[in-house]
Amino acid sequence: MAAPSARSRRRADAERNIARIVSAARTLLSSDPNATTDDIAQAAGVGRMTLYGHFRTRADLVEAALVDALRAGDEILTSIDLAGDAREAMTRLLASSWELVAESAALLTAAQGVLPTGRVRELHAEPVQRMAELIRRGQDQGAFRTDLPTDWLVSVVHYILHGAADEVRAGRLASHDAAEVVTKSVQPVLIG
């Protein structure tokens, strides 16, 4: 078997560097939305020139970290059983969604600071669609209200999730209580 070419070794090194940079960005930005590119490069074990060789701007790097977080979240959310009773399925979805929102709240703040609002919405299309489909199914089953637009209900649920994450960060809500608080807050919104 032939030895790998210098080009394929460089490509493999570049892919490893990109993965390390994105991982470091996701970790740091999830705890501090103001983490600098210098902080991220240092955490990734690369120089600033290497970081900027792969990500021309901080916005590009923040977007890559957000995409990575959303991909990981999607893997978790797609494993949730949403079959059967829509109310029970919503409880399961909220419990997992709450944890993901709490994990990535600071990263989302960083993204909102450097990315256009439309781009942030576009990146969240899959989780929004998943929630909307479940709410529509609940409406069809007679489990959820139909007097308000589905898109509005999805938005309110997301506001509650993000509000709970903010309250936990501020120390006004215990993390171990958040899933139950979120569920009890969302139920009357959806049921009417």
C-alpha positions as CSV (number, residue, x, y, z in Angstrom):
1,M,0.0,0.0,0.0
2,A,1.4,3.4,-0.9
3,A,2.2,5.9,1.7
4,P,-0.2,8.8,2.1
5,S,0.8,11.8,0.0
6,A,1.9,15.0,1.6
7,R,-1.3,16.7,0.4
8,S,-3.5,14.1,2.0
9,R,-1.5,14.4,5.3
10,R,-2.0,18.2,5.1
11,R,-5.7,17.7,4.5
12,A,-6.0,15.3,7.4
13,D,-4.1,17.8,9.6
14,A,-6.3,20.6,8.5
15,E,-9.5,18.6,9.3
16,R,-8.1,17.8,12.7
17,N,-7.3,21.4,13.4
18,I,-10.8,22.5,12.2
19,A,-12.4,19.9,14.5
20,R,-10.3,21.1,17.5
21,I,-11.0,24.8,16.8
22,V,-14.8,24.2,16.4
23,S,-14.8,22.1,19.6
24,A,-12.9,24.7,21.5
25,A,-15.1,27.5,20.2
26,R,-18.3,25.6,21.1
27,T,-16.9,24.9,24.6
28,L,-15.7,28.4,25.3
29,L,-18.6,30.3,23.7
30,S,-21.1,28.1,25.6
31,S,-19.7,29.5,28.9
32,D,-18.7,33.0,27.7
33,P,-20.3,34.5,24.6
34,N,-17.4,37.1,24.6
35,A,-14.6,34.5,24.4
36,T,-12.0,35.9,22.0
37,T,-10.5,34.2,19.0
38,D,-7.2,34.2,20.9
39,D,-8.8,32.3,23.7
40,I,-10.3,29.8,21.3
41,A,-7.0,29.3,19.4
42,Q,-5.2,28.7,22.7
43,A,-7.8,26.2,23.9
44,A,-7.6,24.4,20.5
45,G,-3.8,24.2,20.7
46,V,-3.3,26.2,17.5
47,G,-2.0,29.6,16.6
48,R,-4.1,32.5,15.6
49,M,-2.8,32.2,12.0
50,T,-4.0,28.6,11.8
51,L,-7.4,29.6,13.2
52,Y,-7.8,32.5,10.7
53,G,-6.6,30.2,8.0
54,H,-9.8,28.1,8.5
55,F,-12.2,30.8,9.7
56,R,-11.7,34.2,8.2
57,T,-13.8,36.0,10.7
58,R,-15.1,35.6,14.3
59,A,-18.6,35.3,12.8
60,D,-17.5,32.4,10.6
61,L,-16.1,30.6,13.7
62,V,-19.2,31.3,15.8
63,E,-21.4,30.0,13.1
64,A,-19.4,26.8,12.8
65,A,-19.6,26.3,16.6
66,L,-23.4,26.9,16.5
67,V,-23.8,24.5,13.5
68,D,-21.9,21.9,15.5
69,A,-24.0,22.4,18.6
70,L,-27.2,22.2,16.5
71,R,-26.0,19.0,14.8
72,A,-25.3,17.4,18.2
73,G,-28.6,18.6,19.5
74,D,-30.4,17.2,16.5
75,E,-28.9,13.8,17.1
76,I,-30.4,13.8,20.6
77,L,-33.7,15.2,19.6
78,T,-34.2,12.8,16.7
79,S,-33.8,9.9,19.2
80,I,-36.8,11.1,21.2
81,D,-40.0,9.1,20.7
82,L,-42.6,11.6,19.6
83,A,-45.2,9.0,18.7
84,G,-48.5,8.5,20.6
85,D,-50.1,11.1,22.7
86,A,-49.0,14.6,21.7
87,R,-49.0,15.9,25.3
88,E,-46.7,13.1,26.5
89,A,-44.5,13.5,23.5
90,M,-44.2,17.2,24.2
91,T,-43.2,16.5,27.8
92,R,-40.4,14.3,26.5
93,L,-39.3,16.8,23.8
94,L,-39.3,19.7,26.4
95,A,-37.1,17.8,28.8
96,S,-34.4,17.2,26.2
97,S,-34.8,20.6,24.5
98,W,-34.5,22.3,27.9
99,E,-31.1,20.7,28.5
100,L,-29.8,21.6,25.0
101,V,-31.0,25.2,25.3
102,A,-29.4,25.6,28.7
103,E,-26.1,24.1,27.3
104,S,-26.0,26.5,24.4
105,A,-27.6,29.7,25.6
106,A,-24.3,31.6,25.8
107,L,-23.3,30.3,22.4
108,L,-26.6,31.5,21.0
109,T,-25.9,34.9,22.5
110,A,-22.6,35.0,20.7
111,A,-24.2,34.0,17.5
112,Q,-26.9,36.7,17.8
113,G,-24.1,39.2,18.3
114,V,-22.3,38.5,15.0
115,L,-24.8,36.7,12.7
116,P,-27.8,38.2,10.9
117,T,-31.1,37.3,12.6
118,G,-32.2,35.5,9.5
119,R,-29.2,33.3,9.5
120,V,-29.7,32.3,13.2
121,R,-33.3,31.5,12.4
122,E,-32.3,29.5,9.3
123,L,-29.9,27.4,11.4
124,H,-32.6,26.6,13.8
125,A,-35.1,25.5,11.1
126,E,-35.0,21.8,12.0
127,P,-35.7,22.1,15.7
128,V,-38.4,24.7,15.0
129,Q,-40.0,22.3,12.4
130,R,-39.9,19.4,14.8
131,M,-41.7,21.4,17.4
132,A,-44.2,22.8,14.9
133,E,-45.0,19.3,13.6
134,L,-45.7,18.0,17.1
135,I,-47.9,21.0,17.9
136,R,-49.9,20.5,14.7
137,R,-50.3,16.8,15.5
138,G,-51.5,17.8,18.9
139,Q,-54.0,20.2,17.4
140,D,-55.2,17.5,15.1
141,Q,-55.6,15.1,18.1
142,G,-57.6,17.8,19.9
143,A,-54.9,17.9,22.6
144,F,-53.6,21.4,21.8
145,R,-55.4,24.7,21.2
146,T,-56.2,25.8,17.7
147,D,-57.3,29.4,18.3
148,L,-53.6,30.6,18.0
149,P,-51.3,30.2,15.1
150,T,-48.9,27.3,15.3
151,D,-45.9,29.5,14.6
152,W,-46.8,31.7,17.5
153,L,-47.1,28.7,19.8
154,V,-43.7,27.5,18.7
155,S,-42.2,30.9,19.4
156,V,-43.8,31.0,22.9
157,V,-42.5,27.6,23.7
158,H,-39.0,28.7,22.6
159,Y,-39.2,31.9,24.7
160,I,-40.1,29.8,27.7
161,L,-37.2,27.5,27.1
162,H,-34.7,30.4,26.7
163,G,-36.2,32.2,29.7
164,A,-35.7,29.2,31.9
165,A,-32.0,29.0,30.7
166,D,-31.6,32.7,31.6
167,E,-33.2,32.1,35.1
168,V,-30.9,29.2,35.8
169,R,-27.8,31.2,34.8
170,A,-29.0,34.1,37.0
171,G,-29.4,31.7,39.9
172,R,-33.2,32.3,40.3
173,L,-34.2,28.8,39.1
174,A,-32.5,25.5,40.1
175,S,-31.3,23.5,37.1
176,H,-32.8,20.3,38.5
177,D,-36.2,22.0,38.6
178,A,-36.1,23.6,35.2
179,A,-37.5,20.8,33.1
180,E,-40.6,20.5,35.3
181,V,-41.0,24.3,35.4
182,V,-40.7,24.5,31.6
183,T,-43.3,21.8,31.1
184,K,-45.7,23.3,33.6
185,S,-45.3,26.7,32.0
186,V,-45.8,25.3,28.4
187,Q,-48.8,23.1,29.1
188,P,-51.3,25.9,29.7
189,V,-50.0,27.8,26.6
190,L,-50.6,24.8,24.4
191,I,-53.8,23.5,26.0
192,G,-55.5,26.8,26.4
